[in-house]
Amino acid sequence: DVRAGIPMLGSLLRICGYVGLLCVSMATTDVLRYALFLLFSSRWATDEAVELLQWMCWYIPLLGANGQLEAFVRASSTPTVFAQVRNSMMVVSVLSIGLSVYLVKGVEW
């Protein structure tokens, strides 16, 4: 029953949110620059690398929530609904890959 799993989903999303908040708090400070400097030397502690890691720190909570919701849908849906979800996810994935290739080709290196 889907309704029985909703409280567990809420708890899992809350935990994912707390971990995500930790990642986001690291993105707003100089912790990433110091970590890069300590782990990889000053060669890698550039502004571009720090900015990329900051964006990743904002993206990680979204990935976690997406994974939790995907697992919940997979576990609680009927085979018919799951087939519809799978097909729509395939379309979104193809569009995402196409858009990514288009945007990467547009970037001047």
N, CA, C and O of each residue as an XYZ file, in Angstrom:
436
protein
N       0.841     -1.181      0.000
C       0.000      0.000      0.000
C       0.886      1.245      0.000
O       1.825      1.348      0.789
N       0.585      2.167     -0.872
C       1.377      3.386     -1.020
C       1.271      4.255      0.224
O       2.258      4.855      0.649
N       0.104      4.326      0.799
C      -0.097      5.212      1.953
C       0.737      4.800      3.153
O       1.122      5.641      3.965
N       1.014      3.521      3.267
C       1.835      3.051      4.386
C       3.289      3.492      4.243
O       3.987      3.654      5.244
N       3.747      3.686      3.016
C       5.136      4.068      2.794
C       5.393      5.564      2.809
O       6.549      5.987      2.831
N       4.346      6.370      2.799
C       4.535      7.820      2.735
C       5.251      8.371      3.961
O       6.119      9.227      3.790
N       4.950      7.938      5.192
C       5.729      8.452      6.335
C       7.225      8.107      6.234
O       8.076      8.919      6.597
N       7.537      6.911      5.744
C       8.942      6.539      5.575
C       9.598      7.404      4.511
O      10.743      7.824      4.673
N       8.883      7.673      3.424
C       9.414      8.548      2.380
C       9.683      9.937      2.935
O      10.711     10.542      2.632
N       8.765     10.442      3.746
C       8.970     11.750      4.369
C      10.211     11.776      5.238
O      10.971     12.744      5.208
N      10.423     10.726      6.009
C      11.620     10.655      6.863
C      12.893     10.591      6.030
O      13.877     11.262      6.344
N      12.878      9.792      4.976
C      14.057      9.685      4.114
C      14.361     11.000      3.411
O      15.523     11.390      3.293
N      13.317     11.687      2.941
C      13.537     12.986      2.294
C      14.035     14.030      3.293
O      14.824     14.904      2.935
N      13.582     13.943      4.530
C      14.059     14.867      5.557
C      15.544     14.645      5.830
O      16.306     15.606      5.934
N      15.954     13.392      5.945
C      17.376     13.083      6.152
C      18.189     13.553      4.955
O      19.267     14.124      5.116
N      17.676     13.313      3.762
C      18.349     13.777      2.550
C      18.462     15.309      2.561
O      19.472     15.862      2.127
N      17.450     15.973      3.046
C      17.484     17.430      3.153
C      18.536     17.911      4.139
O      19.203     18.915      3.889
N      18.693     17.212      5.256
C      19.716     17.601      6.233
C      21.123     17.446      5.665
O      21.975     18.315      5.847
N      21.357     16.334      4.977
C      22.662     16.124      4.347
C      22.870     17.161      3.248
O      23.970     17.689      3.086
N      21.817     17.450      2.497
C      21.898     18.475      1.461
C      22.181     19.844      2.034
O      22.922     20.627      1.439
N      21.601     20.144      3.183
C      21.871     21.425      3.831
C      23.335     21.530      4.241
O      23.929     22.606      4.170
N      23.908     20.424      4.665
C      25.341     20.406      4.979
C      26.175     20.699      3.731
O      27.133     21.470      3.789
N      25.811     20.086      2.612
C      26.531     20.339      1.349
C      26.377     21.793      0.919
O      27.349     22.423      0.502
N      25.179     22.322      1.017
C      24.940     23.710      0.610
C      25.688     24.670      1.527
O      26.182     25.699      1.066
N      25.780     24.358      2.803
C      26.515     25.244      3.711
C      28.006     25.263      3.374
O      28.677     26.274      3.582
N      28.522     24.158      2.859
C      29.920     24.156      2.431
C      30.105     25.005      1.173
O      31.177     25.573      0.964
N      29.085     25.096      0.346
C      29.191     25.858     -0.904
C      29.236     27.353     -0.653
O      29.730     28.105     -1.493
N      28.735     27.790      0.476
C      28.663     29.228      0.724
C      29.851     29.746      1.533
O      29.872     30.921      1.899
N      30.821     28.914      1.814
C      31.995     29.335      2.585
C      33.267     29.031      1.794
O      33.199     28.543      0.666
N      34.409     29.315      2.381
C      35.695     29.025      1.739
C      36.223     27.642      2.080
O      37.399     27.358      1.857
N      35.381     26.788      2.612
C      35.801     25.439      2.982
C      36.300     24.673      1.768
O      37.280     23.933      1.858
N      35.631     24.845      0.631
C      36.019     24.110     -0.569
C      37.406     24.511     -1.055
O      38.184     23.657     -1.479
N      37.722     25.801     -0.997
C      39.043     26.254     -1.427
C      40.128     25.645     -0.531
O      41.151     25.170     -1.025
N      39.904     25.662      0.768
C      40.882     25.091      1.697
C      41.010     23.580      1.512
O      42.108     23.031      1.590
N      39.875     22.910      1.265
C      39.920     21.470      1.058
C      40.700     21.127     -0.216
O      41.506     20.196     -0.221
N      40.462     21.867     -1.275
C      41.225     21.639     -2.501
C      42.711     21.897     -2.289
O      43.559     21.153     -2.782
N      43.012     22.951     -1.554
C      44.411     23.277     -1.298
C      45.085     22.179     -0.480
O      46.207     21.774     -0.786
N      44.401     21.696      0.561
C      44.987     20.662      1.409
C      45.084     19.304      0.715
O      46.063     18.581      0.901
N      44.083     18.960     -0.075
C      44.057     17.648     -0.710
C      44.874     17.564     -1.999
O      45.497     16.541     -2.279
N      44.867     18.652     -2.783
C      45.459     18.563     -4.117
C      46.507     19.621     -4.436
O      47.064     19.594     -5.534
N      46.797     20.527     -3.556
C      47.783     21.605     -3.711
C      47.137     22.848     -4.322
O      45.974     22.833     -4.724
N      47.903     23.893     -4.379
C      47.388     25.175     -4.862
C      47.086     25.149     -6.358
O      46.349     25.997     -6.861
N      47.651     24.185     -7.058
C      47.400     24.079     -8.495
C      45.919     23.867     -8.776
O      45.400     24.369     -9.773
N      45.237     23.131     -7.912
C      43.831     22.820     -8.128
C      42.892     23.747     -7.364
O      41.682     23.697     -7.587
N      43.391     24.566     -6.497
C      42.535     25.456     -5.698
C      42.275     26.769     -6.440
O      42.409     27.851     -5.868
N      41.909     26.665     -7.697
C      41.647     27.849     -8.514
C      40.204     28.302     -8.329
O      39.374     27.577     -7.781
N      39.925     29.506     -8.792
C      38.563     30.035     -8.691
C      37.574     29.188     -9.491
O      36.440     28.976     -9.061
N      38.009     28.706    -10.658
C      37.119     27.905    -11.497
C      36.772     26.575    -10.833
O      35.622     26.138    -10.874
N      37.760     25.940    -10.228
C      37.505     24.659     -9.558
C      36.589     24.847     -8.354
O      35.699     24.030     -8.118
N      36.797     25.903     -7.604
C      35.947     26.177     -6.440
C      34.522     26.466     -6.889
O      33.567     25.995     -6.271
N      34.376     27.237     -7.960
C      33.038     27.547     -8.452
C      32.317     26.287     -8.933
O      31.120     26.130     -8.693
N      33.029     25.404     -9.598
C      32.437     24.148    -10.042
C      31.992     23.299     -8.853
O      30.900     22.729     -8.870
N      32.826     23.214     -7.829
C      32.444     22.452     -6.635
C      31.268     23.099     -5.904
O      30.438     22.400     -5.324
N      31.195     24.419     -5.928
C      30.059     25.090     -5.306
C      28.764     24.733     -6.024
O      27.745     24.477     -5.383
N      28.803     24.715     -7.351
C      27.615     24.308     -8.098
C      27.248     22.861     -7.790
O      26.068     22.532     -7.664
N      28.248     22.000     -7.670
C      27.978     20.599     -7.346
C      27.357     20.459     -5.953
O      26.492     19.610     -5.737
N      27.802     21.294     -5.014
C      27.224     21.239     -3.665
C      25.749     21.633     -3.666
O      24.981     21.163     -2.826
N      25.356     22.479     -4.586
C      23.938     22.824     -4.714
C      23.175     21.729     -5.444
O      21.970     21.576     -5.240
N      23.853     20.969     -6.288
C      23.205     19.952     -7.116
C      23.030     18.620     -6.377
O      22.091     17.878     -6.665
N      23.910     18.312     -5.440
C      23.882     17.036     -4.728
C      22.556     16.809     -3.982
O      22.023     15.702     -4.056
N      22.001     17.792     -3.274
C      20.709     17.540     -2.612
C      19.589     17.206     -3.596
O      18.713     16.397     -3.291
N      19.616     17.826     -4.771
C      18.598     17.517     -5.774
C      18.741     16.085     -6.277
O      17.745     15.393     -6.486
N      19.971     15.646     -6.469
C      20.196     14.264     -6.889
C      19.723     13.277     -5.833
O      19.136     12.245     -6.160
N      19.975     13.591     -4.573
C      19.545     12.709     -3.486
C      18.033     12.595     -3.404
O      17.495     11.497     -3.258
N      17.346     13.731     -3.499
C      15.884     13.711     -3.449
C      15.316     12.969     -4.657
O      14.348     12.219     -4.531
N      15.917     13.180     -5.824
C      15.469     12.468     -7.024
C      15.622     10.959     -6.847
O      14.725     10.202     -7.217
N      16.722     10.525     -6.300
C      16.940      9.096     -6.081
C      15.937      8.507     -5.104
O      15.432      7.404     -5.314
N      15.653      9.235     -4.045
C      14.672      8.754     -3.067
C      13.281      8.638     -3.692
O      12.586      7.642     -3.492
N      12.882      9.656     -4.446
C      11.557      9.624     -5.062
C      11.462      8.536     -6.135
O      10.431      7.878     -6.271
N      12.536      8.356     -6.886
C      12.544      7.292     -7.893
C      12.402      5.919     -7.249
O      11.653      5.074     -7.739
N      13.112      5.699     -6.166
C      13.031      4.416     -5.471
C      11.622      4.192     -4.909
O      11.104      3.076     -4.947
N      11.014      5.248     -4.395
C       9.659      5.122     -3.855
C       8.666      4.773     -4.966
O       7.813      3.903     -4.791
N       8.780      5.447     -6.097
C       7.871      5.156     -7.210
C       8.064      3.731     -7.691
O       7.090      3.032     -7.970
N       9.304      3.295     -7.791
C       9.586      1.931     -8.259
C       9.010      0.895     -7.292
O       8.479     -0.131     -7.718
N       9.116      1.166     -6.007
C       8.664      0.184     -5.018
C       7.152      0.168     -4.845
O       6.590     -0.862     -4.472
N       6.484      1.279     -5.107
C       5.069      1.343     -4.761
C       4.118      1.398     -5.955
O       2.903      1.415     -5.757
N       4.620      1.425     -7.163
C       3.714      1.557     -8.306
C       3.344      0.189     -8.883
O       4.053     -0.802     -8.708
N       2.230      0.180     -9.561
C       1.798     -1.030    -10.265
C       2.635     -1.185    -11.538
O       3.257     -0.217    -11.976
N       2.664     -2.349    -12.127
C       3.451     -2.525    -13.356
C       3.040     -1.585    -14.486
O       3.895     -1.135    -15.248
N       1.758     -1.282    -14.607
C       1.295     -0.374    -15.663
C       1.797      1.046    -15.427
O       2.302      1.699    -16.340
N       1.652      1.509    -14.204
C       2.120      2.856    -13.867
C       3.634      2.931    -13.994
O       4.173      3.925    -14.480
N       4.314      1.887    -13.560
C       5.770      1.884    -13.654
C       6.226      1.926    -15.107
O       7.223      2.579    -15.414
N       5.529      1.252    -16.001
C       5.880      1.294    -17.424
C       5.696      2.702    -17.980
O       6.513      3.163    -18.777
N       4.628      3.391    -17.566
C       4.420      4.771    -18.001
C       5.526      5.681    -17.480
O       6.043      6.526    -18.211
N       5.880      5.503    -16.220
C       6.951      6.323    -15.628
C       8.282      6.044    -16.321
O       9.043      6.966    -16.612
N       8.555      4.770    -16.582
C       9.800      4.396    -17.251
C       9.885      5.016    -18.643
O      10.937      5.521    -19.037
N       8.787      4.977    -19.383
C       8.784      5.551    -20.726
C       8.964      7.063    -20.695
O       9.694      7.619    -21.516
N       8.314      7.723    -19.765
C       8.481      9.178    -19.675
C       9.891      9.537    -19.224
O      10.443     10.542    -19.672
N      10.483      8.731    -18.343
C      11.861      8.994    -17.927
C      12.827      8.796    -19.091
O      13.833      9.499    -19.182
N      12.536      7.858    -19.972
C      13.368      7.641    -21.149
C      13.327      8.868    -22.059
O      14.363      9.300    -22.564
N      12.149      9.423    -22.269
C      12.008     10.614    -23.109
C      12.768     11.784    -22.492
O      13.487     12.496    -23.194
N      12.614     11.985    -21.190
C      13.311     13.075    -20.514
C      14.822     12.872    -20.578
O      15.563     13.840    -20.747
N      15.289     11.643    -20.446
C      16.722     11.359    -20.523
C      17.278     11.673    -21.902
O      18.346     12.275    -22.017
N      16.574     11.278    -22.937
C      17.025     11.565    -24.301
C      17.064     13.071    -24.546
O      18.015     13.578    -25.142
N      16.040     13.788    -24.092
C      16.037     15.244    -24.233
C      17.185     15.880    -23.457
O      17.821     16.817    -23.940
N      17.449     15.380    -22.273
C      18.536     15.915    -21.451
C      19.893     15.688    -22.102
O      20.738     16.583    -22.111
N      20.100     14.505    -22.642
C      21.367     14.215    -23.317
C      21.518     15.095    -24.548
O      22.587     15.656    -24.788
N      20.456     15.218    -25.323
C      20.515     16.072    -26.513
C      20.794     17.514    -26.171
O      21.600     18.162    -26.839
N      20.144     18.032    -25.144
C      20.380     19.410    -24.726
C      21.797     19.594    -24.203
O      22.426     20.619    -24.464
N      22.301     18.617    -23.475
C      23.671     18.697    -22.958
C      24.684     18.733    -24.097
O      25.618     19.535    -24.072
N      24.506     17.873    -25.092
C      25.418     17.865    -26.241
C      25.343     19.193    -26.979
O      26.372     19.743    -27.369
N      24.136     19.713    -27.174
C      23.965     20.983    -27.840
C      24.662     22.118    -27.093
O      25.330     22.953    -27.702
N      24.501     22.141    -25.757
C      25.105     23.211    -24.966
C      26.625     23.086    -24.912
O      27.331     24.094    -24.948
N      27.126     21.870    -24.826
C      28.588     21.681    -24.780
C      29.215     22.091    -26.109
O      30.293     22.687    -26.121
N      28.570     21.788    -27.212
C      29.092     22.193    -28.508
C      29.075     23.712    -28.670
O      29.886     24.267    -29.412
N      28.158     24.381    -27.981
C      28.076     25.833    -28.067
C      29.099     26.565    -27.228
O      29.294     27.768    -27.404
N      29.762     25.860    -26.313
C      30.739     26.495    -25.438
C      32.072     26.603    -26.185
O      32.547     25.637    -26.782
N      32.650     27.773    -26.139
C      33.958     27.957    -26.761
C      35.032     27.618    -25.757
O      35.086     28.217    -24.683
N      35.890     26.666    -26.084
C      36.967     26.267    -25.202
C      38.137     27.079    -25.516
O      39.185     26.919    -24.891
